[in-house]
């Protein structure tokens, strides 16, 4: 099952490692899910973590390193696989309001109950 993970889930998981987003990320990194992250989401995550935690550069790079070893990174030009995405994990309210669309869009809480 292909799972696309949005920046806000990654950011909240990095900032709050015992929180709901971190639990959802941990679940999404395990079978039966095949986690994917857009290249642009990783760049945005790096930028946000650098701005929010300028003294934690090593921790930011360690988090990103482990993440990129664990997920499939989608280049921005890659659209063929995105048509195969089954689930989209996000915390973005506007995106969550589209939950009737395909792929199935889930918040961290909904994904943990999935």
N, C-alpha and C positions, 0 to 999 in steps of 0.2 A: 504494500500500500504506500503510494508516494505521498509524502507530507512536505509541503512547502512552508517554511518558517519565516515569519516576518521580523523585521528589525526590532520592533517594540518588545516582542517576547524575548529576543536575545539580550536586549539592553536590560530589561527588568531581571532576567536570570543572572546576568553578570553583576548587577548592583545589589540584588537581594537573593543570595544563593540558597536561602532556606524558604523562599517564597513560592507562591503558586506558579509563577512563570517558570521558575527553575525546576519545579516538579514536573511541569508539562514538558519542558525541554528534555529532561531526563527520560521521560516516558517516550517521547518522540524519537530519541536516539537509539531506542531498542527495537528489536523485532516485535511485531511484524512490519514496522514502519521503515521506510527508506527515506531518510531526511534529506531535504534539499534547501539550499539558501541561495538567493541571487547574489551575484558578485557585487552589485550596487548596494545591497543590504549590508554586506560585510564592510564596505567602504564607509557607509553611513554609521555603522556601529563603531568602527574605529574612531571616526571623527567625534561622535557623541561621547564616547568614553574618555577620549583625550580632553575634551572640553570640560566634562563633569568631574573627572578624576585626574587632573594633570600630574599629580605626584605618584600615580599608579601605572605608569607607562609599562613597566615590566609585567605587571599582573594583566594589563590589557593585552599585551602581545602573547602572553601565555594562554589566556582564554581564547584568543583568536586562533592560535596555533592548534590547540586541542580541537576546537570547533571545526577548523578546515580539514583536519585529519579524519573527522568523524562523519561529516556531511558531504554530499555532492554539491559542489559549487557550480551554479549555473551562470555561464557568461551572459551578459546582457542580450546578446544577439540570439541566444538559444530560446526558441519558442516551441519547437516540436515537443519537447518533454513537458512543457507547461500544459499542453493539452491533455497530458496523461495524469496530471496531479489529481489525487483523490481528495485530499484534505488540505486546507490552508489554515495555519495556526497564527492568529493575530490578536492583538489587543486594541487595534485601531477601531474606534467606535463607528466611524463612517463605513469602514469595510465590513464590520460585523453586521451592519444594517442590511447588507446585501446577502444575508445568509440563505436566501432562497435560491441563489444562483449556484452553478457548478463551477469549481469544485465546492464541496461542502466547507463552509467557513466557520471556524470554531474559536471561541475564546479559550484561555488557559483553563478556566473552570470547566467549560463544556468538554474540552479535550480530556481532562482528567477523569470525567465521568464516561467517556466514550469507550 
